[in-house]
Amino acid sequence: MTEEIVRTALSKVMYPGFTKDIITFGFVKDINIDGTAVSFTVDITSSAPEVAQEIKDKSAEALKDAGATTINCNIKAPVLPKESSSQGKNIAPQVKNFLMVSSGKGGVGKSTSSVNIAVALAAQGLKVGLLDADIYGPNIPRMMGLNGVKPEVTGNKVMPLKAYGIEMMSMGALMDEGQALIWRGSMIMKAIEQFLRDILWSELDILVIDMPPGTGDAQLTLAQSVPVTAGITVTTPQSVSLDDSRRSLSMFKKLDIPVAGVIENMSGFIAPDTGVEYDIFGKGTSKPMAEEFDTKVIAEIPIEPSIRTGGDEGKPIVFANPTSESAKRFIAAAASIWATIEEINANGGVDNKGVQPTTPPGVSACSTGAAPEPKKEASSDESCGTGCGCH
């Protein structure tokens, strides 16, 4: 046996989930050969025991075919992450916490808030992912400076893009610019599941999820697929926005998602020449609404030209101008969100068992067989009886 023979044999061992082998990745180290006895170390990036076992088994098989009789494969892997205190269904178990960023209506600055909150969390030293689940209006690639960049596809999995120390995935990175998606709800639901299951997210401390506006299929699918640790609602000061934001907060309650706060966007205007703040659209109107739902306003983000230019140029204000007033407020909001998440986990975490579908496989929640008994009237806090998973 020679080192060349060993390396040639191990070059046939593919890293699980990828189309590249462990030699090409540079994972094989410390090869020692004594006659037909071979020992070596494989330094892998995954803490999953099944990945280590598959590499061991396939390495032994390849080396036996090459003439080795004694094989000692040492796997060096990261320490398994601590178990999350959350319970229930989780199709992305490598992610410790999930933050749903929601809004009752579009155009309130939800994506801008998601991007800057994610950057601010990463600046705290957390390992952060950002999922653009706004399927019909995926703007986050542009805001992250990744417009036109396509992700690497490995087998049937996709590598997330990276910018500002954050892993990011968006439908905007998978389709041609300007292409319209004319999808029914079932396709949106499937896309949300694939974004969670088929993207090769790292072992993240938190995944920030920018949701589509409203309270529909995407929100319910997410809540049923992973235990959402907390949710925030983004609104503007006007009453027409607050009306819909109440629906968003009500949705969190029905889906058993703790609320980490409300962001009031376009809250005042900071003149770029003088720095004076004016209440052109109102300010502070979100506080009574937040109190209705036992939560708080965690940031009042003003209209500031640098937020707009930063979004258009792919330079989030928290990164590009961290000393600006808006950046300081985003940073404070991120700190508040993380403190709430730590408190939630310390108190036992969240559980999405109560929002799982109750209809048998193959039976529609809208069918007669799944409908509630006519005599029973559900209160506002009870399930509607259709099996949709709401309360």
N, C-alpha and C positions, 0 to 999 in steps of 0.2 A: 504493500500500500504506500502511496505517496500523497503529499498534500494536494497535488494537482488532481489525482483520482478522486480524492475526498470532495474537493470543491466541485468537480464535474458532476459527481453523484448528487450532491446537495443542491446543485443548480436546477434540479428537476423537482425540488420541493417548493411548491407555491405557497406564499403567505396567505392564510385563510381570508377570503373575501377580496383578494387582489389577483391580478394576472401577472404579477412579478414574483420572482423566486427569492428565497431568503439570502442567497449569495448576492444577487443584484442589489437588494436593499442594504447590504452590508451588515446584516445581523449576525453572521457567523464569525466567531472569534476564538482565539486560543486553541487551535487545532493541534493535538498531540497524537503521534502515531508510534506504536510499538508492535512491529510485525503486522498482524492483521487486527490488532486492537486499536480502536479509534476513540478518542474523547474530544469533545469540543463544547463551546458555549454558544447559545443563541440568545442574543439580547433583543427582546421583542418590546413592542410599544403597548401591547394590550395586557390588561390584568385578568382577562377572562381565562379560567382554567381550561375550557374546551379548546381554545386556540393553542395553548401550550401543549396539550395532549395530542392534538392533531399534528403539530410540527414534530413532536417526538416520534410518533408512530410512522409518519411518512419518511422521516430522516432515517430511521432504523431500516425501513424497507428498502430505501434507495441504496444505503451503504451495504446491506447484505447482498444485494444484486451486484454490487461492485467488488465483492470479495471479502468484506470485513466480517469477522466472526464475533468480536466483542465490541459493543458500542455503548458509550456513555455520553448521553446528550444532556447537558445542563442548561436549563432554561432560566434566564434572568428576566424577570418581569416586574412591572410596577406593583406596588402594594395595592391590594383590593381597596376601593373606596369604602368609607363607612356606609353602612346601610342607611338609606333615607328613612326618616320616621313616617313618611307618607305610605299609604296602603292603597290597595285596589289595583285595577288594571293599569299597566305601564308598558307601552310598546317601545319606549326609549329608556331603558333602565340605566344607561350610562350617564344620564342627565339627573343631577341631584334635585334641582328645583326648576319649576316652570312658572314664568310670569306672563300672564295674558294681558296684553295692552288692547283695550277695547274703546269703542266710541258708539254713541247712539246713531250718529250720522257722519257722512263723509265731509272732508274739507275742514276739519277742526285742528289739523296738525298732529294727528296720531302717529304717522310714520316718522315725522321729524322728532317727536318725543321718544319714540321707540329707539331710534338711532342714537340720540344723545344720552338717553338713560343707559343703553348698552355700553357706550364708550365710557361713561362715568363709572359704571360698575367695574369695567375692566381696569380702569385707573386705580381702583381700590385693591388690585391684585387678584381679583377673581378671574376664573377661567369662564369666558362668556361666549355664548352662541346667540345669533340673531336670525330668527326665521321670519321671512316675509310671507305670511299666510294670506295676504290680501291678493287673492288670485287674479281678480279682475283689474286691479290697479297696482301692479308691483313696481313701486318707485324706489325701493331701498338700494338696489344696485347703484343707481345714479348718486344717491345721497352718501354712499360709502366709497365713491370713486371707483366703482367696479362695473360701470356701464359698458356693455359690449364684451366683457370678459366671460368666457365660457368655462364651466367646471370640468374637471377630469372625471371621466367615467371609467370605473374599474369593475369589470364584470357586470353585475346587475346593481351595483352600488355607485353612488356619486360622492365625490369629495367636496366638502364645503369650500367656498372661496374664503380668503382671509384678508382682512384689512384692519388697521388700528388695533391689532391684537385680538380681533374678534373673528370667530367663524361665522360665515353668513351663507344662507341659501334663499333663493327667491325664484318664483316662476319666471321673473324677468330675466334671469340668467340662463334659462333653459329654452326660451323661445326667441324668435326674431323680434327686433325692436319695432314697436308699433303694431304688432300682430294682435288681433282681437281674439279673446277666448269666449266662445259662446257655449257655455257649459251649463248643464242641468245640475241640480243640487247633489245628485248621487256622485257625479264626477268631482265636484268640489270636495265632498266627503272623502273620496278615495285619494285625492291629491294630498289632503291634510295628513292622512295616515301614512302615505308614502314619504312625505317630507320628514316624518318622525322616524319611520322604520328604515328607509332605504338610503338616507343620507348618513355618511360615515362621521357622525358627530364624535368628538373626543369625549372624555369623561369630564363633562362640564359642571361647574358649580351652579350655573343658571343658564337657561335658554329663554331669551326674551322673544315673545311671539307677537308680531304685529298682525292683528286680526282684521278681517274685512269689517266695514261699518255694519251696525245692526246686531240682531240677536237671532241668527238663523242656523242653518245646517253646519257651517264651519265651526261655530262656537260650541255647539252640542257635540260634534264629532271630536273636537279637541278634548273637551271635558270627559268624554267617555274613553278616550284613548290613553290619556296620561292623567295622573293626579296633579291638577294645577295648584301650585302652592299658594299663589296669590294673583289678584287681578287689580289693574288700575283703569280708571276711566279718564279719557281726555275729552274736554269740552271747551266751549268758548263762553263768554259771559252772557250772551243773548238768551232770552227765554226760549226761543225756538230750538236752540241747542240743548239747553237744560232739560227741556221736556223729554227729548230722546235720551239724554244721559241718565235720567231716572230709570228708563227702561233697561239700560245697560247695567246699572247697579242692581236692579231687580233681578236681572238674569244671573248675576253672580250669586245672589242669595238662593235662587232656585237650583243652581248647579252646584251648590255646596262649596263655592270658591270664596275664601276669605278676601276681603277688600283691603288693599294696601294704601288706598288713597285716591284722590282726584287731582288731576292736573288741569288748571284753568289756563288755557292757551289764548294768545292774542289779548292778554289781560293788560291793557294800557299800551302806550307807544313811547319808546325812548328815541328822542330826536338825536340823530347821529352827530349834529354839529354842536349841540349844547349839553346833551346828556340828560335833559329835563324829561320827565315822564308825564304823559298826558293820558287821561282816561277817555279815549275816543270811542271805544266800543263798550265801555263799562268795565268794572273791576270788582272782585270780591263777591259776585252774585252766586258763586258756586258753594259758598260756605253753608248757607241754610240747607241746600240739597244734600251736602255731605253729612251734615248732622242728622238729617232724616234717616240715613242709612248707617248711622253709628260709625262713620269714618271721618276723614279730615282732608282738607286741601293741602297737598304736599308741595305744591309750587304754583305760583302765578307767573307765567312766562309772558313777558311783554312782546309786542311787535318790535323787532329790531332788525334793520336791514342786513346785518351780518349773518343772521340765521338763514335768511333767504339765499344770500350769495353762497354761504357755506353748503347749503343743500344742493344748489344747482351745480356747484363746482366739485362736489364730493369731498368736502372738508367740514365735518361736523363742528359746530361752534365750540363744543366742550373740548375738542382736540385742538382746533385752530386758534381759538381765542379764549382760553380757560379763565382769564381774568375779567371777561365781560360780565355784565350783570346777568344776562340770560344763562350763560354757562354756569355761573355760581349757583343759580336757582336749580338748574338741572342736576348739578352735582349734589346739592342738598337733598333733592328729591330722591336720587339714587341711594343716598345714605339712609334715608328714611325707609325706603322700600326694603333694603337689605336688613335693616334692624327689625322690620315687621316679619320678614321671612324667617329670621333666626328665632324670633319669639314663637312663631307658628310651629316651627320644628321642635323647639324646646317643650312645647305643650302637646306633643304627640303627632304633629303633622296633619295632613289632610287625607281624605279617603273618598274615592270616586265610585265606591260600590253602589251608593244610593242613586246614581244617575245612569246606571247601566240599563240597556234595553231589557224589557221583561217579556217580550213576545217570543214564542218558540221560533227556531230557525225555519225560514221559508215562509213565515206568516207576516204579512204587512201590519204595521202598527195602525194603519188606517182601515184595516179590514173589519168586517162585522164581528168576526170571532175575537178580535183583540179589543173591541170597543168596551167601555165601562158599562156596568149594569145600569139600566135607566133609572132605577130607584135611588142610586147612590149619588149624592151631590158632593163633589170635592170642594174643600175649602181652598182659599188662595195659597195655602202652604202645603197642600196635598198633591199627590200625583194626579194628572188628568185622567189616568187609567188607560191611555192608548199604548203604553209601553215605550213612549218616546224618550223617557228618562228624566223628564222634568219633575219638579215638585209643585 
